[in-house]
């Protein structure tokens, strides 16, 4: 059995911080999306800043919106 909605996972970089905890991000294929933090990111209070490398989930229905599901560790260490 397959899921009702298959998600597309891609890597990318956070370009700008927008109001209401949203982000403008550039994916690895060069496309731009508007992304928001997943619940686990918010729950664990993981801070996302401009320039962070993240993993995104995109829905097949709307490829212009994404959810940030993981922030890579190397990106965090470069901010220090």
N, CA, C and O atoms as a CHARMM CRD file, in Angstrom:
* protein
*
  320
    1    1 UNK  N      0.83700  -1.19200   0.00000 PROA 1      0.00000
    2    1 UNK  CA     0.00000   0.00000   0.00000 PROA 1      0.00000
    3    1 UNK  C      0.87500   1.24700   0.00000 PROA 1      0.00000
    4    1 UNK  O      1.92700   1.28300   0.63900 PROA 1      0.00000
    5    2 UNK  N      0.43400   2.25000  -0.71400 PROA 2      0.00000
    6    2 UNK  CA     1.16500   3.51300  -0.71600 PROA 2      0.00000
    7    2 UNK  C      0.38700   4.54000   0.10100 PROA 2      0.00000
    8    2 UNK  O     -0.81300   4.39800   0.33800 PROA 2      0.00000
    9    3 UNK  N      1.09100   5.55800   0.51400 PROA 3      0.00000
   10    3 UNK  CA     0.44900   6.62100   1.27100 PROA 3      0.00000
   11    3 UNK  C     -0.51200   7.38900   0.37500 PROA 3      0.00000
   12    3 UNK  O     -0.42900   7.33300  -0.85200 PROA 3      0.00000
   13    4 UNK  N     -1.41800   8.10000   1.01500 PROA 4      0.00000
   14    4 UNK  CA    -2.33600   8.94700   0.25900 PROA 4      0.00000
   15    4 UNK  C     -1.56300  10.06100  -0.43100 PROA 4      0.00000
   16    4 UNK  O     -1.85800  10.42700  -1.56800 PROA 4      0.00000
   17    5 UNK  N     -0.58400  10.58700   0.26300 PROA 5      0.00000
   18    5 UNK  CA     0.18800  11.70100  -0.27800 PROA 5      0.00000
   19    5 UNK  C      1.67200  11.37800  -0.14200 PROA 5      0.00000
   20    5 UNK  O      2.18200  11.26100   0.97200 PROA 5      0.00000
   21    6 UNK  N      2.35200  11.23600  -1.24700 PROA 6      0.00000
   22    6 UNK  CA     3.78700  10.99700  -1.23800 PROA 6      0.00000
   23    6 UNK  C      4.50900  12.33000  -1.12000 PROA 6      0.00000
   24    6 UNK  O      4.19500  13.27300  -1.84600 PROA 6      0.00000
   25    7 UNK  N      5.46600  12.41500  -0.21800 PROA 7      0.00000
   26    7 UNK  CA     6.21400  13.64800  -0.00200 PROA 7      0.00000
   27    7 UNK  C      7.54500  13.59300  -0.72800 PROA 7      0.00000
   28    7 UNK  O      8.16200  12.53400  -0.84300 PROA 7      0.00000
   29    8 UNK  N      7.97800  14.74100  -1.21600 PROA 8      0.00000
   30    8 UNK  CA     9.25300  14.86500  -1.89900 PROA 8      0.00000
   31    8 UNK  C     10.22700  15.49200  -0.90700 PROA 8      0.00000
   32    8 UNK  O      9.95100  16.56100  -0.36200 PROA 8      0.00000
   33    9 UNK  N     11.35900  14.84100  -0.66900 PROA 9      0.00000
   34    9 UNK  CA    12.37400  15.37600   0.23800 PROA 9      0.00000
   35    9 UNK  C     13.50600  15.98700  -0.57700 PROA 9      0.00000
   36    9 UNK  O     14.01700  15.37500  -1.51400 PROA 9      0.00000
   37   10 UNK  N     13.89200  17.21400  -0.19900 PROA 10     0.00000
   38   10 UNK  CA    14.98500  17.90000  -0.88200 PROA 10     0.00000
   39   10 UNK  C     15.80200  18.67100   0.13100 PROA 10     0.00000
   40   10 UNK  O     15.31700  19.00800   1.21100 PROA 10     0.00000
   41   11 UNK  N     17.04900  18.95000  -0.22400 PROA 11     0.00000
   42   11 UNK  CA    17.92000  19.77600   0.59900 PROA 11     0.00000
   43   11 UNK  C     17.92000  21.19400   0.03200 PROA 11     0.00000
   44   11 UNK  O     17.61300  21.41400  -1.14000 PROA 11     0.00000
   45   12 UNK  N     18.27200  22.14700   0.89300 PROA 12     0.00000
   46   12 UNK  CA    18.33100  23.52400   0.44800 PROA 12     0.00000
   47   12 UNK  C     18.90300  24.42200   1.51800 PROA 12     0.00000
   48   12 UNK  O     19.37400  23.95900   2.55700 PROA 12     0.00000
   49   13 UNK  N     18.85600  25.71900   1.25000 PROA 13     0.00000
   50   13 UNK  CA    19.42000  26.73200   2.14900 PROA 13     0.00000
   51   13 UNK  C     18.35400  27.77600   2.43500 PROA 13     0.00000
   52   13 UNK  O     17.61500  28.18200   1.53800 PROA 13     0.00000
   53   14 UNK  N     18.27500  28.20900   3.68400 PROA 14     0.00000
   54   14 UNK  CA    17.35700  29.27500   4.07600 PROA 14     0.00000
   55   14 UNK  C     17.95400  30.59900   3.60900 PROA 14     0.00000
   56   14 UNK  O     19.07800  30.94200   3.97700 PROA 14     0.00000
   57   15 UNK  N     17.20600  31.33800   2.80500 PROA 15     0.00000
   58   15 UNK  CA    17.68900  32.60800   2.26300 PROA 15     0.00000
   59   15 UNK  C     17.29600  33.77900   3.15900 PROA 15     0.00000
   60   15 UNK  O     18.15600  34.55100   3.58400 PROA 15     0.00000
   61   16 UNK  N     15.99900  33.91700   3.45000 PROA 16     0.00000
   62   16 UNK  CA    15.51500  35.04300   4.24900 PROA 16     0.00000
   63   16 UNK  C     14.48400  34.59300   5.26700 PROA 16     0.00000
   64   16 UNK  O     13.77300  33.60700   5.06900 PROA 16     0.00000
   65   17 UNK  N     14.42200  35.33500   6.35400 PROA 17     0.00000
   66   17 UNK  CA    13.41200  35.10300   7.37900 PROA 17     0.00000
   67   17 UNK  C     12.22600  36.00700   7.08600 PROA 17     0.00000
   68   17 UNK  O     12.39300  37.20100   6.83900 PROA 17     0.00000
   69   18 UNK  N     11.03300  35.43800   7.11400 PROA 18     0.00000
   70   18 UNK  CA     9.80700  36.18000   6.84100 PROA 18     0.00000
   71   18 UNK  C      8.94300  36.20800   8.09900 PROA 18     0.00000
   72   18 UNK  O      9.20600  35.45400   9.03700 PROA 18     0.00000
   73   19 UNK  N      7.91300  37.06400   8.14100 PROA 19     0.00000
   74   19 UNK  CA     7.03500  37.09600   9.31000 PROA 19     0.00000
   75   19 UNK  C      6.28000  35.77400   9.49500 PROA 19     0.00000
   76   19 UNK  O      6.17800  34.96500   8.57200 PROA 19     0.00000
   77   20 UNK  N      5.75700  35.57800  10.70200 PROA 20     0.00000
   78   20 UNK  CA     4.95200  34.40700  11.06600 PROA 20     0.00000
   79   20 UNK  C      5.72400  33.10100  10.95300 PROA 20     0.00000
   80   20 UNK  O      5.16700  32.08400  10.54000 PROA 20     0.00000
   81   21 UNK  N      6.99200  33.12000  11.31300 PROA 21     0.00000
   82   21 UNK  CA     7.83400  31.91300  11.34200 PROA 21     0.00000
   83   21 UNK  C      7.87500  31.19400  10.00600 PROA 21     0.00000
   84   21 UNK  O      7.81900  29.96500   9.95500 PROA 21     0.00000
   85   22 UNK  N      7.97300  31.95200   8.93000 PROA 22     0.00000
   86   22 UNK  CA     8.14600  31.37900   7.60200 PROA 22     0.00000
   87   22 UNK  C      9.48800  31.81500   7.04600 PROA 22     0.00000
   88   22 UNK  O     10.09000  32.77600   7.52500 PROA 22     0.00000
   89   23 UNK  N      9.94700  31.10400   6.03600 PROA 23     0.00000
   90   23 UNK  CA    11.27600  31.32700   5.48300 PROA 23     0.00000
   91   23 UNK  C     11.21900  31.24100   3.96600 PROA 23     0.00000
   92   23 UNK  O     10.46100  30.44300   3.41400 PROA 23     0.00000
   93   24 UNK  N     12.01900  32.06100   3.29100 PROA 24     0.00000
   94   24 UNK  CA    12.20100  31.92300   1.85100 PROA 24     0.00000
   95   24 UNK  C     13.46100  31.09900   1.66400 PROA 24     0.00000
   96   24 UNK  O     14.52700  31.47000   2.15700 PROA 24     0.00000
   97   25 UNK  N     13.34800  29.97800   0.95300 PROA 25     0.00000
   98   25 UNK  CA    14.44500  29.02700   0.85800 PROA 25     0.00000
   99   25 UNK  C     14.73400  28.68900  -0.59800 PROA 25     0.00000
  100   25 UNK  O     13.84500  28.67900  -1.44900 PROA 25     0.00000
  101   26 UNK  N     16.00600  28.41200  -0.85200 PROA 26     0.00000
  102   26 UNK  CA    16.43900  27.99000  -2.18700 PROA 26     0.00000
  103   26 UNK  C     16.77700  26.51200  -2.11900 PROA 26     0.00000
  104   26 UNK  O     17.62300  26.10000  -1.32500 PROA 26     0.00000
  105   27 UNK  N     16.12000  25.71400  -2.94600 PROA 27     0.00000
  106   27 UNK  CA    16.35600  24.27400  -2.96700 PROA 27     0.00000
  107   27 UNK  C     17.60700  23.95000  -3.76700 PROA 27     0.00000
  108   27 UNK  O     18.14900  24.80300  -4.47000 PROA 27     0.00000
  109   28 UNK  N     18.05500  22.71900  -3.65100 PROA 28     0.00000
  110   28 UNK  CA    19.28300  22.30200  -4.33000 PROA 28     0.00000
  111   28 UNK  C     19.15000  22.33600  -5.85100 PROA 28     0.00000
  112   28 UNK  O     20.15800  22.38800  -6.55600 PROA 28     0.00000
  113   29 UNK  N     17.90700  22.30600  -6.37100 PROA 29     0.00000
  114   29 UNK  CA    17.72100  22.35100  -7.82600 PROA 29     0.00000
  115   29 UNK  C     17.55400  23.78000  -8.34100 PROA 29     0.00000
  116   29 UNK  O     17.33700  23.98300  -9.53600 PROA 29     0.00000
  117   30 UNK  N     17.65600  24.79300  -7.43400 PROA 30     0.00000
  118   30 UNK  CA    17.60300  26.18700  -7.85700 PROA 30     0.00000
  119   30 UNK  C     16.24900  26.85300  -7.68900 PROA 30     0.00000
  120   30 UNK  O     16.15100  28.06500  -7.87700 PROA 30     0.00000
  121   31 UNK  N     15.21000  26.12200  -7.34800 PROA 31     0.00000
  122   31 UNK  CA    13.88200  26.69500  -7.16800 PROA 31     0.00000
  123   31 UNK  C     13.74500  27.30400  -5.77800 PROA 31     0.00000
  124   31 UNK  O     14.39700  26.86800  -4.83000 PROA 31     0.00000
  125   32 UNK  N     12.88700  28.31900  -5.66800 PROA 32     0.00000
  126   32 UNK  CA    12.61600  28.96900  -4.39100 PROA 32     0.00000
  127   32 UNK  C     11.25900  28.51500  -3.86800 PROA 32     0.00000
  128   32 UNK  O     10.31400  28.33900  -4.63700 PROA 32     0.00000
  129   33 UNK  N     11.16900  28.32500  -2.54600 PROA 33     0.00000
  130   33 UNK  CA     9.91700  27.93700  -1.90200 PROA 33     0.00000
  131   33 UNK  C      9.74400  28.76300  -0.63300 PROA 33     0.00000
  132   33 UNK  O     10.70100  29.33300  -0.10800 PROA 33     0.00000
  133   34 UNK  N      8.50900  28.81400  -0.15300 PROA 34     0.00000
  134   34 UNK  CA     8.19400  29.37500   1.15500 PROA 34     0.00000
  135   34 UNK  C      8.06100  28.19400   2.10300 PROA 34     0.00000
  136   34 UNK  O      7.27800  27.28000   1.84700 PROA 34     0.00000
  137   35 UNK  N      8.81900  28.20500   3.19600 PROA 35     0.00000
  138   35 UNK  CA     8.84500  27.06200   4.10500 PROA 35     0.00000
  139   35 UNK  C      8.45300  27.48600   5.51800 PROA 35     0.00000
  140   35 UNK  O      8.58300  28.64700   5.90300 PROA 35     0.00000
  141   36 UNK  N      7.96900  26.50300   6.27300 PROA 36     0.00000
  142   36 UNK  CA     7.67000  26.70900   7.68700 PROA 36     0.00000
  143   36 UNK  C      8.29000  25.56500   8.46800 PROA 36     0.00000
  144   36 UNK  O      8.63000  24.53000   7.89500 PROA 36     0.00000
  145   37 UNK  N      8.43800  25.74600   9.77300 PROA 37     0.00000
  146   37 UNK  CA     9.06900  24.73800  10.61800 PROA 37     0.00000
  147   37 UNK  C      8.07700  23.63100  10.94400 PROA 37     0.00000
  148   37 UNK  O      6.89400  23.88800  11.17000 PROA 37     0.00000
  149   38 UNK  N      8.56500  22.40700  10.96700 PROA 38     0.00000
  150   38 UNK  CA     7.74600  21.27400  11.37500 PROA 38     0.00000
  151   38 UNK  C      7.52300  21.33900  12.88200 PROA 38     0.00000
  152   38 UNK  O      8.23300  22.05800  13.58600 PROA 38     0.00000
  153   39 UNK  N      6.55000  20.59900  13.37400 PROA 39     0.00000
  154   39 UNK  CA     6.20400  20.61300  14.78800 PROA 39     0.00000
  155   39 UNK  C      7.34200  20.18900  15.69500 PROA 39     0.00000
  156   39 UNK  O      7.51900  20.76700  16.76800 PROA 39     0.00000
  157   40 UNK  N      8.12700  19.18400  15.28600 PROA 40     0.00000
  158   40 UNK  CA     9.24700  18.72100  16.11400 PROA 40     0.00000
  159   40 UNK  C     10.33200  19.78700  16.22200 PROA 40     0.00000
  160   40 UNK  O     10.99000  19.90100  17.25600 PROA 40     0.00000
  161   41 UNK  N     10.52200  20.57100  15.15400 PROA 41     0.00000
  162   41 UNK  CA    11.50400  21.65800  15.18200 PROA 41     0.00000
  163   41 UNK  C     11.06200  22.71100  16.19800 PROA 41     0.00000
  164   41 UNK  O     11.87400  23.19800  16.98400 PROA 41     0.00000
  165   42 UNK  N      9.77100  23.06000  16.17900 PROA 42     0.00000
  166   42 UNK  CA     9.24000  24.05200  17.12000 PROA 42     0.00000
  167   42 UNK  C      9.26800  23.51100  18.54600 PROA 42     0.00000
  168   42 UNK  O      9.63900  24.22600  19.47700 PROA 42     0.00000
  169   43 UNK  N      8.88000  22.26300  18.71700 PROA 43     0.00000
  170   43 UNK  CA     8.80300  21.65800  20.04600 PROA 43     0.00000
  171   43 UNK  C     10.17100  21.63600  20.73000 PROA 43     0.00000
  172   43 UNK  O     10.26700  21.90800  21.92600 PROA 43     0.00000
  173   44 UNK  N     11.21100  21.31900  19.99400 PROA 44     0.00000
  174   44 UNK  CA    12.55500  21.25300  20.54700 PROA 44     0.00000
  175   44 UNK  C     13.29700  22.58300  20.49600 PROA 44     0.00000
  176   44 UNK  O     14.48100  22.65200  20.82600 PROA 44     0.00000
  177   45 UNK  N     12.60100  23.63400  20.08300 PROA 45     0.00000
  178   45 UNK  CA    13.13600  24.99700  20.05600 PROA 45     0.00000
  179   45 UNK  C     14.44000  25.10000  19.26900 PROA 45     0.00000
  180   45 UNK  O     15.40200  25.72500  19.71500 PROA 45     0.00000
  181   46 UNK  N     14.45400  24.48800  18.11600 PROA 46     0.00000
  182   46 UNK  CA    15.62700  24.56000  17.24000 PROA 46     0.00000
  183   46 UNK  C     15.53200  25.85100  16.44200 PROA 46     0.00000
  184   46 UNK  O     14.55000  26.08100  15.73700 PROA 46     0.00000
  185   47 UNK  N     16.53400  26.67800  16.55100 PROA 47     0.00000
  186   47 UNK  CA    16.53300  27.97300  15.89100 PROA 47     0.00000
  187   47 UNK  C     17.02300  27.82200  14.45700 PROA 47     0.00000
  188   47 UNK  O     18.02600  27.15500  14.20100 PROA 47     0.00000
  189   48 UNK  N     16.31800  28.43800  13.53800 PROA 48     0.00000
  190   48 UNK  CA    16.69600  28.40900  12.12800 PROA 48     0.00000
  191   48 UNK  C     17.02400  29.82600  11.71200 PROA 48     0.00000
  192   48 UNK  O     16.21000  30.73600  11.87100 PROA 48     0.00000
  193   49 UNK  N     18.22100  30.01000  11.17700 PROA 49     0.00000
  194   49 UNK  CA    18.69800  31.32000  10.76600 PROA 49     0.00000
  195   49 UNK  C     18.97400  31.33400   9.26800 PROA 49     0.00000
  196   49 UNK  O     19.04500  30.28100   8.63400 PROA 49     0.00000
  197   50 UNK  N     19.12800  32.52300   8.70800 PROA 50     0.00000
  198   50 UNK  CA    19.46900  32.65000   7.29400 PROA 50     0.00000
  199   50 UNK  C     20.83300  32.01600   7.05100 PROA 50     0.00000
  200   50 UNK  O     21.77100  32.24500   7.81500 PROA 50     0.00000
  201   51 UNK  N     20.94500  31.22800   6.00200 PROA 51     0.00000
  202   51 UNK  CA    22.19000  30.55400   5.66600 PROA 51     0.00000
  203   51 UNK  C     22.25700  29.11700   6.14200 PROA 51     0.00000
  204   51 UNK  O     23.20200  28.40800   5.79700 PROA 51     0.00000
  205   52 UNK  N     21.28200  28.65900   6.92700 PROA 52     0.00000
  206   52 UNK  CA    21.28300  27.28000   7.41600 PROA 52     0.00000
  207   52 UNK  C     20.91400  26.30500   6.30800 PROA 52     0.00000
  208   52 UNK  O     20.00900  26.56400   5.51500 PROA 52     0.00000
  209   53 UNK  N     21.62300  25.18200   6.26000 PROA 53     0.00000
  210   53 UNK  CA    21.27300  24.09400   5.34500 PROA 53     0.00000
  211   53 UNK  C     20.23400  23.23000   6.03500 PROA 53     0.00000
  212   53 UNK  O     20.41300  22.84500   7.19000 PROA 53     0.00000
  213   54 UNK  N     19.14900  22.92200   5.33500 PROA 54     0.00000
  214   54 UNK  CA    18.04700  22.16500   5.92200 PROA 54     0.00000
  215   54 UNK  C     17.54300  21.12800   4.94000 PROA 54     0.00000
  216   54 UNK  O     17.84500  21.16600   3.74800 PROA 54     0.00000
  217   55 UNK  N     16.75700  20.18900   5.48200 PROA 55     0.00000
  218   55 UNK  CA    16.04500  19.20600   4.67100 PROA 55     0.00000
  219   55 UNK  C     14.58200  19.62000   4.64500 PROA 55     0.00000
  220   55 UNK  O     14.00200  19.93400   5.68400 PROA 55     0.00000
  221   56 UNK  N     13.98700  19.61900   3.46000 PROA 56     0.00000
  222   56 UNK  CA    12.61300  20.07300   3.27300 PROA 56     0.00000
  223   56 UNK  C     11.74900  18.93000   2.76800 PROA 56     0.00000
  224   56 UNK  O     12.22800  18.03100   2.07800 PROA 56     0.00000
  225   57 UNK  N     10.46500  18.97600   3.11900 PROA 57     0.00000
  226   57 UNK  CA     9.46100  18.07500   2.56600 PROA 57     0.00000
  227   57 UNK  C      8.49300  18.91700   1.75400 PROA 57     0.00000
  228   57 UNK  O      7.97100  19.92200   2.23700 PROA 57     0.00000
  229   58 UNK  N      8.25800  18.49900   0.51900 PROA 58     0.00000
  230   58 UNK  CA     7.32300  19.19100  -0.35200 PROA 58     0.00000
  231   58 UNK  C      6.18100  18.24400  -0.69200 PROA 58     0.00000
  232   58 UNK  O      6.39000  17.04400  -0.87000 PROA 58     0.00000
  233   59 UNK  N      4.99200  18.78400  -0.77800 PROA 59     0.00000
  234   59 UNK  CA     3.84300  17.99700  -1.18500 PROA 59     0.00000
  235   59 UNK  C      3.78700  17.96900  -2.70300 PROA 59     0.00000
  236   59 UNK  O      4.23900  18.90500  -3.36200 PROA 59     0.00000
  237   60 UNK  N      3.24500  16.91800  -3.24700 PROA 60     0.00000
  238   60 UNK  CA     3.08400  16.83400  -4.68700 PROA 60     0.00000
  239   60 UNK  C      1.99700  17.75400  -5.20600 PROA 60     0.00000
  240   60 UNK  O      1.93900  18.03700  -6.40300 PROA 60     0.00000
  241   61 UNK  N      1.13200  18.22400  -4.30900 PROA 61     0.00000
  242   61 UNK  CA     0.02100  19.07600  -4.71300 PROA 61     0.00000
  243   61 UNK  C      0.43200  20.53400  -4.85600 PROA 61     0.00000
  244   61 UNK  O     -0.04700  21.22200  -5.75700 PROA 61     0.00000
  245   62 UNK  N      1.30800  21.01600  -3.98400 PROA 62     0.00000
  246   62 UNK  CA     1.74700  22.41000  -4.03500 PROA 62     0.00000
  247   62 UNK  C      3.25900  22.43500  -3.83700 PROA 62     0.00000
  248   62 UNK  O      3.74200  22.31800  -2.71000 PROA 62     0.00000
  249   63 UNK  N      4.00100  22.58700  -4.91800 PROA 63     0.00000
  250   63 UNK  CA     5.46600  22.51900  -4.83900 PROA 63     0.00000
  251   63 UNK  C      6.09600  23.86400  -4.50700 PROA 63     0.00000
  252   63 UNK  O      7.32100  23.99300  -4.51700 PROA 63     0.00000
  253   64 UNK  N      5.26400  24.87800  -4.21000 PROA 64     0.00000
  254   64 UNK  CA     5.79000  26.19100  -3.84800 PROA 64     0.00000
  255   64 UNK  C      5.84500  26.38800  -2.33600 PROA 64     0.00000
  256   64 UNK  O      6.33500  27.41300  -1.86100 PROA 64     0.00000
  257   65 UNK  N      5.34600  25.41200  -1.57700 PROA 65     0.00000
  258   65 UNK  CA     5.38900  25.46100  -0.11700 PROA 65     0.00000
  259   65 UNK  C      6.10900  24.22300   0.38300 PROA 65     0.00000
  260   65 UNK  O      6.00800  23.14900  -0.20900 PROA 65     0.00000
  261   66 UNK  N      6.83700  24.38600   1.48100 PROA 66     0.00000
  262   66 UNK  CA     7.61700  23.26900   2.01800 PROA 66     0.00000
  263   66 UNK  C      7.59400  23.32000   3.54200 PROA 66     0.00000
  264   66 UNK  O      7.22200  24.32500   4.14800 PROA 66     0.00000
  265   67 UNK  N      8.00400  22.20600   4.13900 PROA 67     0.00000
  266   67 UNK  CA     8.12400  22.10400   5.59100 PROA 67     0.00000
  267   67 UNK  C      9.56400  21.74800   5.91100 PROA 67     0.00000
  268   67 UNK  O     10.12800  20.83100   5.31400 PROA 67     0.00000
  269   68 UNK  N     10.16600  22.47600   6.85800 PROA 68     0.00000
  270   68 UNK  CA    11.53500  22.18200   7.28100 PROA 68     0.00000
  271   68 UNK  C     11.46200  21.06900   8.31000 PROA 68     0.00000
  272   68 UNK  O     10.83000  21.22600   9.35500 PROA 68     0.00000
  273   69 UNK  N     12.11300  19.93100   8.01900 PROA 69     0.00000
  274   69 UNK  CA    12.05000  18.78200   8.91900 PROA 69     0.00000
  275   69 UNK  C     13.38300  18.49200   9.59900 PROA 69     0.00000
  276   69 UNK  O     13.42200  17.73400  10.56900 PROA 69     0.00000
  277   70 UNK  N     14.47900  19.08000   9.11100 PROA 70     0.00000
  278   70 UNK  CA    15.78400  18.80800   9.69500 PROA 70     0.00000
  279   70 UNK  C     16.72700  19.94900   9.36600 PROA 70     0.00000
  280   70 UNK  O     16.77000  20.41900   8.23000 PROA 70     0.00000
  281   71 UNK  N     17.49300  20.40100  10.37200 PROA 71     0.00000
  282   71 UNK  CA    18.52700  21.40100  10.13900 PROA 71     0.00000
  283   71 UNK  C     19.87300  20.72200  10.32800 PROA 71     0.00000
  284   71 UNK  O     20.12700  20.12100  11.37200 PROA 71     0.00000
  285   72 UNK  N     20.73700  20.81600   9.32300 PROA 72     0.00000
  286   72 UNK  CA    22.01800  20.13400   9.37200 PROA 72     0.00000
  287   72 UNK  C     22.94900  20.77000  10.39300 PROA 72     0.00000
  288   72 UNK  O     22.94700  21.98900  10.56600 PROA 72     0.00000
  289   73 UNK  N     23.73300  19.95900  11.06100 PROA 73     0.00000
  290   73 UNK  CA    24.60500  20.38500  12.15100 PROA 73     0.00000
  291   73 UNK  C     25.73700  21.28400  11.67200 PROA 73     0.00000
  292   73 UNK  O     26.08300  22.23700  12.37200 PROA 73     0.00000
  293   74 UNK  N     26.32200  21.02500  10.52000 PROA 74     0.00000
  294   74 UNK  CA    27.45600  21.81300  10.01900 PROA 74     0.00000
  295   74 UNK  C     27.06700  23.27200   9.83200 PROA 74     0.00000
  296   74 UNK  O     27.87900  24.16800  10.06400 PROA 74     0.00000
  297   75 UNK  N     25.84000  23.51300   9.41800 PROA 75     0.00000
  298   75 UNK  CA    25.38300  24.88300   9.21300 PROA 75     0.00000
  299   75 UNK  C     25.35300  25.63300  10.53200 PROA 75     0.00000
  300   75 UNK  O     25.65600  26.82600  10.56600 PROA 75     0.00000
  301   76 UNK  N     24.99300  24.95800  11.62300 PROA 76     0.00000
  302   76 UNK  CA    24.92500  25.62300  12.92100 PROA 76     0.00000
  303   76 UNK  C     26.31100  26.00800  13.41700 PROA 76     0.00000
  304   76 UNK  O     26.49400  27.09400  13.96700 PROA 76     0.00000
  305   77 UNK  N     27.28600  25.12900  13.22800 PROA 77     0.00000
  306   77 UNK  CA    28.63200  25.40800  13.72800 PROA 77     0.00000
  307   77 UNK  C     29.29000  26.55300  12.97700 PROA 77     0.00000
  308   77 UNK  O     30.16800  27.21300  13.53300 PROA 77     0.00000
  309   78 UNK  N     28.90000  26.81300  11.73200 PROA 78     0.00000
  310   78 UNK  CA    29.52900  27.89000  10.96700 PROA 78     0.00000
  311   78 UNK  C     29.07600  29.27100  11.44200 PROA 78     0.00000
  312   78 UNK  O     29.70900  30.27100  11.10100 PROA 78     0.00000
  313   79 UNK  N     27.97900  29.34800  12.23300 PROA 79     0.00000
  314   79 UNK  CA    27.50400  30.63900  12.73000 PROA 79     0.00000
  315   79 UNK  C     28.31000  31.13100  13.91800 PROA 79     0.00000
  316   79 UNK  O     28.23900  32.31600  14.24500 PROA 79     0.00000
  317   80 UNK  N     29.06700  30.27600  14.57000 PROA 80     0.00000
  318   80 UNK  CA    29.81000  30.69000  15.76700 PROA 80     0.00000
  319   80 UNK  C     31.00700  31.54700  15.41700 PROA 80     0.00000
  320   80 UNK  O     31.73900  31.97900  16.30700 PROA 80     0.00000
